Amino acid sequence: MKIIIATQNPHKVEEIKEIAKLFNITGVEFSPIDKSLNFNPIENGTTFEENSIIKAKEANKLTKEYTLADDSGLCTEGLNGAPGIHSARYADSPQKRIDKLLANLKDSKNRKAKFVCAMTLISPKGEILFKSIGECKGEISYTQSGTHGFGYDPIFIVENTQKTMADMTEEEKNRLSHRSLALQKVFNYIQQEMNLPK
Ligand code: IMP
């Protein structure tokens, strides 16, 4: 079974492949959407779920294949959910986004936060087959730590660990990340409903 991942970011596809390997998922071939296609979804949803549906539908319109899209971001309690769906555009560079978040949270005693990932799987005919949400809870640190990962990883301390996501190896992160949790639900659906080998 072939599933087109609704992204032109090869890193995202690699991460999904790694997670599939970690959980022994076989029989699914994940591919990025072809670069030659004009994949330019307008992500104007108001939730992660809505944006993942928009991306998956757009990819399906262009490919007429099974498509899977994710939309993710970081939500902080102290800032009423910000940066949320605006995580990627919160500031102009990854470092500026971290600096802005730490500055905005400066006076807040409430450092609680969560990474959220919404995924949507669409059939070749364009029907929504399955939606899932994965959440990884933690808190925002006062200083950066770690060199792995990307985005807000260096300031996100994972619940029940003393580590930021950037302190974790790729495999450690892939076992507990919001993307992994959302994806595991998609894998369960595929295995149970689409008769894939377990
Ligand atoms: P998107 O789902 O590709 O639109 O990503 C949204 C943004 O959320 C990313 O650009 C990152 O800033 C942030 N983000 C999502 N997942 C992660 C993660 O696993 N680690 C760190 N930042 C993340």
Boltz pocket constraint, residues with backbone or C-beta under 6 A from the ligand:
constraints:
  - pocket:
      binder: B
      contacts: [[A, 70], [A, 71], [A, 72], [A, 73], [A, 74], [A, 84], [A, 87], [A, 88], [A, 115], [A, 116], [A, 149], [A, 150], [A, 151], [A, 152], [A, 153], [A, 165], [A, 177]]
      max_distance: 6.0
